[in-house]
Amino acid sequence: MTELEFITDLHKNSDRQGSGSENDTLKALDLSNLPTDQNLKVADIGCGSGGQTFSLAKNINGQITAVDLFPKFLNELNAKSQNLGLTDKIVTLQKSMDNLPFNEGEFDLIWSEGALYNIGFENGLKKWKDYLKVGGYLAVSEITWITQTRPKEIEEFWKTEYPEVYIASNKIKQLENNGYSLEGYFHLGQDSWIETYYKPMQARFENFLKRNNNSELARKVVEGNQAEMDLYQKIKAYYSYGCYLDRKNE
Ligand SMILES: C[S@@+](CC[C@H](N)C(=O)[O-])C[C@H]1O[C@@H](n2cnc3c(N)ncnc32)[C@H](O)[C@@H]1O
């Protein structure tokens, strides 16, 4: 197996592949002012195994196309969807988020939790805008500084990891410059990192290592994720996922 296959193996059989929680998804839905009683066409991009997809399916009318690059996550999503009786509301699509087969103005809502960074925030805003109807909704979460200043080494670290980390006002400006208006904003609290993402992942380490014969690559993946958790503990006062609820302008 490649390192990427080990990473997806570690993240399978879990509710989420990133920070967030059902409460956050519902809060975002509420703040977006979306007409949840209408029949909506929705894309959930970078859906993983569908944590937020199911919350959306239970709380809005219409059809959701759940998109991810990795079949392992989509297979899991389809199995869960069957168990939850949601197969008439959710279809899956294995595609890369930078090359989607969607039509212009096809969607009422594009949802994406913790995934847009894969193609870059501003790049994604531009690409996905075409798929939205005028007045359509965009809900994205994105790594964001939550303080105006932070220690230099933290800033330097993120500059190399993901140079597009900014404070929310800069991100909102990017949204506005690209033809969206802000409906609402909040950032994830620490429980949405620790309780619903890191702790469940940590609990999977032992089984993951066992089923992969404690191989060098499997250990490397665990060490990498442990290092990410340790880093989060150090810098959690300065950054989080910002949740941006927006509409495409006329
Ligand atoms: C941090 S996880 C978030 C998953 C899910 N939204 C959640 O919050 O639990 C990022 C997701 O993006 C997917 N992904 C990464 N690159 C992608 C790409 N180019 N196209 C589509 N999905 C991608 C990953 O497979 C993963 O499921």
The ligand as a Tripos MOL2 file, in Angstrom:
@<TRIPOS>MOLECULE
LIG
   27    29     1     0     0
SMALL
NO_CHARGES

@<TRIPOS>ATOM
      1 C1        -10.5420   16.7450    5.8680 C.3       1 LIG1
      2 S1        -11.5050   15.6300    4.9220 S.3       1 LIG1
      3 C2        -13.1600   16.2280    5.2160 C.3       1 LIG1
      4 C3        -14.1930   15.1770    4.9330 C.3       1 LIG1
      5 C4        -15.6170   15.5260    5.3640 C.3       1 LIG1
      6 N1        -16.1190   16.6830    4.6800 N.3       1 LIG1
      7 C5        -15.6720   15.7410    6.8670 C.2       1 LIG1
      8 O1        -15.7020   16.9140    7.2970 O.co2     1 LIG1
      9 O2        -15.6680   14.7290    7.5920 O.co2     1 LIG1
     10 C6        -11.2000   16.1640    3.2420 C.3       1 LIG1
     11 C7        -11.9080   15.3060    2.1940 C.3       1 LIG1
     12 O3        -11.5660   15.7800    0.8990 O.3       1 LIG1
     13 C8        -11.3500   14.6600    0.0430 C.3       1 LIG1
     14 N2        -10.5000   15.0900   -1.0810 N.ar      1 LIG1
     15 C9         -9.1710   15.3710   -1.0610 C.ar      1 LIG1
     16 N3         -8.7730   15.7980   -2.2790 N.ar      1 LIG1
     17 C10        -9.8820   15.7780   -3.0660 C.ar      1 LIG1
     18 C11       -10.1220   16.1130   -4.4300 C.ar      1 LIG1
     19 N4         -9.1470   16.5600   -5.2190 N.pl3     1 LIG1
     20 N5        -11.3710   15.9850   -4.9130 N.ar      1 LIG1
     21 C12       -12.3900   15.5290   -4.1280 C.ar      1 LIG1
     22 N6        -12.2180   15.2000   -2.8280 N.ar      1 LIG1
     23 C13       -10.9870   15.3220   -2.3050 C.ar      1 LIG1
     24 C14       -10.7220   13.6280    0.9430 C.3       1 LIG1
     25 O4        -10.8600   12.3240    0.4370 O.3       1 LIG1
     26 C15       -11.4950   13.8230    2.2350 C.3       1 LIG1
     27 O5        -12.6450   13.0400    2.2720 O.3       1 LIG1
@<TRIPOS>BOND
     1     1     2 1
     2     2     3 1
     3     2    10 1
     4     3     4 1
     5     4     5 1
     6     5     6 1
     7     5     7 1
     8     7     8 2
     9     7     9 1
    10    10    11 1
    11    11    12 1
    12    11    26 1
    13    12    13 1
    14    13    14 1
    15    13    24 1
    16    14    15 ar
    17    14    23 ar
    18    15    16 ar
    19    16    17 ar
    20    17    18 ar
    21    17    23 ar
    22    18    19 1
    23    18    20 ar
    24    20    21 ar
    25    21    22 ar
    26    22    23 ar
    27    24    25 1
    28    24    26 1
    29    26    27 1
@<TRIPOS>SUBSTRUCTURE
     1 LIG1         1 GROUP 0 **** ****
